[in-house]
Amino acid sequence: MKQKEKTNEKPDSQKLEAELYECMNNWKRTQADFENYKKGESSRRQDVELRAKKDILQRLLPVLDSLERALQVSYDSNKDMSLGLSQIQSQLRSALALCGIQEIAPAEGESFNPALHEAIGEVEGVHAPPGTIVRVAEKGYRYSESVIRPARVLVAQYKEE
């Protein structure tokens, strides 16, 4: 009778080992699934944050553009008003920089880059190599690696020969 108990123990221990192995594998799979879920949620949260910032910025950037145009016009006519507008502009730019927003302000003579610039026209008869920026009409803005609004520029025209 004791021998039967010993022979019965062996299959039971093998069965328990198999169950333990299966439980461990299930636990590892569940842990990997959870890690993948956390990564996916983090990515989705970043996408939502980027879309929200883009939406707000697309509404604020025209205000900043108007402020810059007002500064250009009012500087000579009313220095006090111009100083106030300049301070508001500085505060707005600082707030945008704190949020991670960077200006795209190409220099004249810089090569046109379609990933960062939008050509709104070509200028002929300028002494600049074709395809270079001649004038910046509006600055562009980016957040991280994403362009929110490309810089709007005029480029030197290619001459057809």
Backbone bond lengths (Angstrom), bond angles and torsions (degrees), N, CA, C in turn:
res aa  C-N    CA-C-N  psi(-1)  N-CA   C-N-CA  omega(-1)  CA-C   N-CA-C  phi
1 M - - - 1.432 - - 1.521 112.14 -
2 K 1.308 116.62 -36.86 1.450 120.36 177.89 1.517 111.07 -65.10
3 Q 1.322 116.71 -32.87 1.454 119.10 179.26 1.529 110.78 -66.75
4 K 1.316 117.38 -37.15 1.458 120.32 178.87 1.522 110.51 -63.42
5 E 1.310 117.59 -39.50 1.458 121.04 178.99 1.518 110.49 -63.88
6 K 1.311 116.26 -41.22 1.476 119.68 179.54 1.514 110.70 -66.34
7 T 1.298 118.79 -40.90 1.460 120.73 179.33 1.520 110.28 -69.23
8 N 1.311 117.50 -32.20 1.464 120.45 177.18 1.520 111.08 -71.68
9 E 1.304 118.82 -30.96 1.463 122.74 179.81 1.521 111.24 -65.63
10 K 1.291 115.78 -39.58 1.461 119.29 -176.70 1.530 111.66 -61.77
11 P 1.323 119.39 -51.18 1.453 118.37 177.47 1.529 111.94 -62.64
12 D 1.330 118.48 -34.82 1.462 120.68 177.89 1.520 110.99 -64.44
13 S 1.313 117.80 -41.89 1.469 119.80 179.39 1.523 110.85 -67.46
14 Q 1.315 117.46 -36.61 1.465 120.16 176.77 1.540 110.20 -66.19
15 K 1.306 115.26 -39.33 1.459 120.32 178.94 1.534 110.21 -64.69
16 L 1.331 114.99 -42.56 1.465 119.68 178.47 1.526 111.25 -64.99
17 E 1.310 117.01 -40.73 1.470 120.81 177.77 1.528 110.53 -62.69
18 A 1.318 117.00 -41.06 1.468 121.14 178.73 1.525 110.30 -64.81
19 E 1.326 116.80 -41.89 1.461 120.66 177.87 1.525 111.10 -64.51
20 L 1.332 115.57 -41.80 1.461 120.02 177.87 1.530 110.45 -61.95
21 Y 1.316 116.53 -44.54 1.470 121.37 179.14 1.534 109.91 -60.51
22 E 1.333 116.62 -43.65 1.467 120.96 179.62 1.529 111.02 -65.02
23 C 1.330 116.39 -42.44 1.463 120.42 177.83 1.528 111.37 -62.46
24 M 1.313 117.04 -42.22 1.474 120.75 178.69 1.532 110.66 -63.04
25 N 1.320 116.63 -43.23 1.467 119.82 178.91 1.531 110.91 -63.85
26 N 1.325 116.33 -42.54 1.474 119.60 177.41 1.523 110.94 -62.38
27 W 1.308 116.54 -41.11 1.472 120.92 179.15 1.531 110.31 -63.36
28 K 1.325 116.64 -43.45 1.472 119.93 179.11 1.527 110.96 -64.23
29 R 1.336 117.25 -41.17 1.458 120.27 178.57 1.527 110.85 -64.27
30 T 1.319 115.66 -42.50 1.467 120.12 179.02 1.519 110.65 -63.90
31 Q 1.307 116.69 -40.61 1.465 120.87 178.23 1.534 110.47 -63.88
32 A 1.325 117.75 -42.83 1.469 121.63 178.31 1.529 110.32 -65.40
33 D 1.336 117.18 -40.97 1.472 120.55 177.30 1.522 110.76 -60.79
34 F 1.325 116.43 -41.53 1.459 120.27 -179.83 1.525 111.14 -66.01
35 E 1.319 117.46 -41.08 1.470 120.68 177.20 1.524 110.37 -62.16
36 N 1.329 117.14 -42.05 1.468 120.64 177.68 1.528 110.75 -64.32
37 Y 1.316 116.90 -38.62 1.459 121.34 177.02 1.528 110.45 -62.03
38 K 1.327 117.18 -45.36 1.469 120.38 -179.90 1.520 110.84 -62.04
39 K 1.327 117.48 -41.87 1.466 120.48 178.63 1.521 111.03 -64.34
40 G 1.328 116.78 -41.88 1.463 120.97 178.63 1.513 111.81 -63.61
41 E 1.319 116.88 -42.94 1.463 120.88 178.58 1.524 111.21 -64.73
42 S 1.315 116.58 -40.07 1.466 120.17 178.23 1.526 110.27 -62.24
43 S 1.316 116.14 -42.96 1.464 120.66 178.86 1.523 110.77 -64.47
44 R 1.328 117.57 -43.52 1.464 120.82 178.78 1.528 111.03 -63.84
45 R 1.327 116.76 -39.49 1.465 120.42 179.51 1.527 110.26 -64.25
46 Q 1.330 117.01 -40.68 1.464 120.12 177.91 1.521 111.06 -65.24
47 D 1.339 117.55 -38.94 1.466 120.92 177.77 1.525 111.53 -63.09
48 V 1.334 116.42 -43.01 1.469 120.45 179.21 1.524 109.87 -64.32
49 E 1.332 116.51 -41.62 1.470 120.73 179.14 1.522 110.61 -62.98
50 L 1.314 117.29 -43.42 1.467 121.19 179.40 1.529 110.62 -63.27
51 R 1.335 117.34 -44.64 1.469 119.62 179.14 1.518 111.84 -63.07
52 A 1.333 116.45 -38.90 1.472 119.94 179.60 1.524 110.38 -66.02
53 K 1.326 117.35 -43.51 1.467 120.33 179.09 1.525 110.73 -64.94
54 K 1.324 116.77 -41.30 1.467 119.71 178.52 1.522 110.71 -61.13
55 D 1.321 116.66 -43.10 1.460 121.01 -179.15 1.524 110.87 -61.81
56 I 1.317 116.97 -46.86 1.468 120.84 179.73 1.525 110.12 -64.23
57 L 1.324 116.54 -43.97 1.464 119.75 -178.27 1.520 112.22 -65.13
58 Q 1.319 117.02 -39.04 1.458 118.75 179.64 1.522 111.25 -63.75
59 R 1.316 117.31 -23.09 1.463 120.78 175.99 1.529 111.68 -86.77
60 L 1.337 117.31 -29.78 1.467 120.89 -178.48 1.532 113.60 -85.29
61 L 1.305 117.84 -30.89 1.464 120.30 -174.52 1.530 113.54 -61.08
62 P 1.327 119.95 -39.50 1.471 118.19 175.79 1.535 112.36 -61.17
63 V 1.339 116.85 -32.18 1.463 120.42 177.22 1.531 109.37 -65.64
64 L 1.321 116.47 -44.35 1.468 120.44 178.18 1.526 110.86 -63.31
65 D 1.330 117.08 -40.68 1.471 120.82 177.29 1.528 110.90 -61.69
66 S 1.323 116.54 -43.96 1.471 120.30 179.27 1.521 110.79 -64.11
67 L 1.296 116.56 -38.19 1.462 121.33 178.03 1.532 110.61 -63.14
68 E 1.321 117.00 -42.19 1.466 120.30 177.63 1.531 111.33 -64.06
69 R 1.332 117.13 -41.30 1.468 120.07 178.27 1.528 110.72 -65.50
70 A 1.324 116.52 -39.74 1.473 120.35 178.18 1.523 110.40 -63.36
71 L 1.303 117.01 -37.30 1.469 120.46 178.05 1.525 111.24 -64.74
72 Q 1.317 116.84 -40.22 1.461 120.34 -179.84 1.524 111.09 -64.37
73 V 1.309 117.37 -36.98 1.462 121.44 -177.51 1.525 111.51 -81.02
74 S 1.321 117.36 -41.97 1.466 120.33 -171.30 1.523 114.25 -83.96
75 Y 1.301 118.39 -9.70 1.458 119.99 -174.32 1.522 112.59 -58.21
76 D 1.309 117.01 -45.74 1.463 120.30 -177.88 1.530 112.72 -77.83
77 S 1.333 117.51 -33.91 1.456 119.66 -173.25 1.526 113.99 -81.66
78 N 1.315 118.87 -35.66 1.462 120.43 -176.78 1.524 108.72 -146.28
79 K 1.312 116.24 98.98 1.470 120.82 -175.14 1.529 112.43 -66.52
80 D 1.339 119.08 -35.67 1.462 121.25 179.82 1.533 110.77 -65.96
81 M 1.317 115.89 -45.32 1.456 119.62 178.65 1.526 110.13 -64.58
82 S 1.296 115.68 -39.88 1.451 120.88 179.36 1.526 111.22 -62.15
83 L 1.332 116.43 -40.47 1.461 120.71 178.28 1.530 110.32 -63.61
84 G 1.325 117.18 -43.30 1.469 121.32 178.20 1.516 112.07 -62.46
85 L 1.328 116.38 -45.06 1.467 120.22 178.14 1.524 110.86 -63.02
86 S 1.315 116.30 -38.55 1.456 120.92 178.99 1.527 111.19 -63.19
87 Q 1.320 117.25 -39.24 1.460 120.92 178.87 1.535 110.86 -68.29
88 I 1.323 116.89 -39.49 1.468 120.68 176.81 1.528 109.91 -62.88
89 Q 1.316 115.84 -43.94 1.456 120.98 179.02 1.531 110.26 -60.53
90 S 1.309 116.67 -43.64 1.464 121.29 179.56 1.530 111.04 -62.56
91 Q 1.326 117.16 -42.10 1.467 120.79 178.38 1.526 111.23 -63.48
92 L 1.314 116.30 -43.14 1.458 120.34 -179.95 1.526 111.09 -64.45
93 R 1.313 116.90 -43.78 1.474 120.32 177.75 1.529 111.36 -62.60
94 S 1.331 116.93 -40.46 1.468 120.59 178.13 1.523 111.24 -63.34
95 A 1.338 116.29 -42.09 1.461 120.49 179.29 1.528 110.60 -63.51
96 L 1.328 116.88 -41.21 1.464 120.52 178.02 1.524 110.95 -65.34
97 A 1.324 117.17 -40.97 1.467 120.96 179.39 1.526 110.64 -63.87
98 L 1.325 117.71 -38.52 1.465 120.87 177.95 1.528 111.85 -64.69
99 C 1.314 116.61 -26.57 1.468 121.32 177.29 1.531 111.74 -85.73
100 G 1.321 117.15 0.71 1.462 120.63 178.63 1.515 114.26 90.23
101 I 1.322 117.48 13.96 1.460 121.59 -179.67 1.528 108.77 -87.43
102 Q 1.326 115.84 130.66 1.464 121.05 -179.98 1.526 109.63 -117.39
103 E 1.330 115.12 142.17 1.463 119.94 176.16 1.524 109.98 -76.61
104 I 1.308 115.01 146.38 1.462 121.46 168.53 1.520 103.96 -110.48
105 A 1.309 116.13 99.93 1.460 121.35 -176.70 1.528 108.44 -122.94
106 P 1.325 117.24 85.15 1.463 119.17 -178.54 1.529 111.62 -68.14
107 A 1.294 115.22 150.47 1.466 121.07 178.03 1.528 109.26 -90.26
108 E 1.316 114.87 151.80 1.467 118.47 174.94 1.523 108.11 -63.26
109 G 1.323 115.70 137.31 1.451 121.17 -178.35 1.529 112.66 94.88
110 E 1.317 116.72 -11.18 1.469 121.24 178.04 1.526 108.46 -73.34
111 S 1.308 116.83 149.18 1.467 120.77 178.01 1.517 110.80 -69.38
112 F 1.312 115.76 142.95 1.453 122.25 178.34 1.528 109.25 -69.14
113 N 1.333 116.64 130.67 1.460 122.32 178.76 1.529 107.38 -123.62
114 P 1.330 118.68 108.57 1.467 120.52 -176.19 1.526 114.34 -62.53
115 A 1.320 118.13 -17.97 1.464 120.49 177.77 1.530 111.15 -75.83
116 L 1.347 116.95 -24.25 1.466 121.08 -176.83 1.524 113.45 -117.14
117 H 1.331 116.86 -18.74 1.468 121.12 -172.99 1.525 110.93 -123.11
118 E 1.318 114.97 150.53 1.456 121.62 172.72 1.529 106.77 -119.61
119 A 1.324 116.69 119.56 1.461 120.75 179.10 1.524 108.62 -79.03
120 I 1.315 115.94 119.06 1.468 119.64 179.36 1.527 110.75 -101.22
121 G 1.323 116.89 -2.17 1.458 120.74 177.62 1.511 111.37 175.72
122 E 1.336 113.81 166.51 1.455 120.35 176.74 1.525 108.42 -117.75
123 V 1.311 115.22 147.19 1.458 120.96 179.84 1.527 106.97 -118.55
124 E 1.335 115.57 129.25 1.465 118.57 178.02 1.522 109.57 -105.39
125 G 1.299 115.12 159.25 1.457 120.85 176.66 1.523 114.13 78.47
126 V 1.304 118.03 17.88 1.470 120.12 177.02 1.517 108.26 -100.73
127 H 1.313 115.09 155.42 1.462 119.99 -179.78 1.521 109.36 -92.02
128 A 1.313 114.33 68.60 1.466 121.09 178.98 1.520 107.46 -143.97
129 P 1.301 116.48 147.34 1.473 118.82 177.76 1.532 110.58 -60.98
130 P 1.308 117.10 144.91 1.470 120.18 179.39 1.530 110.96 -57.94
131 G 1.327 114.66 140.83 1.454 119.37 178.01 1.519 114.69 84.52
132 T 1.339 116.65 5.07 1.467 118.86 176.58 1.521 109.46 -98.93
133 I 1.293 114.86 156.87 1.463 120.61 -178.04 1.521 109.66 -75.58
134 V 1.327 115.36 128.06 1.454 122.03 -179.84 1.530 110.25 -99.76
135 R 1.349 115.92 -37.42 1.464 120.24 -178.25 1.528 109.36 -153.05
136 V 1.319 116.28 143.69 1.465 121.84 176.43 1.526 107.90 -101.02
137 A 1.319 116.36 117.87 1.460 120.90 179.60 1.530 110.88 -83.54
138 E 1.322 117.09 -43.11 1.468 122.23 177.18 1.522 108.71 -144.65
139 K 1.315 115.09 138.81 1.462 119.95 176.25 1.523 109.11 -69.07
140 G 1.304 114.73 154.83 1.459 120.37 174.82 1.515 109.35 -104.25
141 Y 1.331 115.67 172.41 1.460 120.59 -179.63 1.522 109.73 -142.41
142 R 1.337 114.78 148.79 1.449 120.90 178.65 1.514 109.68 -138.51
143 Y 1.314 114.44 154.05 1.457 121.91 173.85 1.514 106.03 -125.93
144 S 1.313 116.02 119.22 1.458 121.83 -176.42 1.537 107.10 58.62
145 E 1.304 118.26 -122.24 1.466 120.79 179.38 1.525 111.87 -99.82
146 S 1.316 116.78 2.39 1.457 121.53 -175.71 1.528 110.81 -97.34
147 V 1.328 116.70 127.45 1.461 121.58 177.43 1.523 108.15 -82.50
148 I 1.323 115.36 120.79 1.458 120.48 179.34 1.520 109.90 -83.57
149 R 1.323 114.61 -43.93 1.456 120.53 175.02 1.518 107.01 -147.09
150 P 1.340 117.68 125.85 1.462 118.94 177.73 1.531 111.00 -71.00
151 A 1.316 115.99 154.16 1.469 120.02 174.81 1.528 107.67 -68.29
152 R 1.329 116.33 134.65 1.470 120.75 179.93 1.523 107.83 -95.53
153 V 1.329 114.86 121.48 1.463 119.72 -170.75 1.528 111.91 -134.16
154 L 1.332 113.68 160.69 1.468 122.25 169.70 1.531 106.11 -105.21
155 V 1.326 115.88 137.09 1.464 119.55 -178.56 1.523 111.28 -118.41
156 A 1.316 115.32 156.07 1.469 120.53 177.03 1.524 107.91 -68.70
157 Q 1.318 114.58 136.86 1.457 120.88 -175.65 1.518 111.21 -77.16
158 Y 1.329 113.71 143.79 1.465 119.77 172.75 1.523 107.90 -75.67
159 K 1.324 116.50 135.20 1.468 119.97 179.50 1.513 109.05 -90.93
160 E 1.325 114.62 128.09 1.474 119.48 177.16 1.518 108.03 -86.05
161 E 1.299 115.28 132.69 1.463 119.03 -179.34 1.479 112.12 -115.82
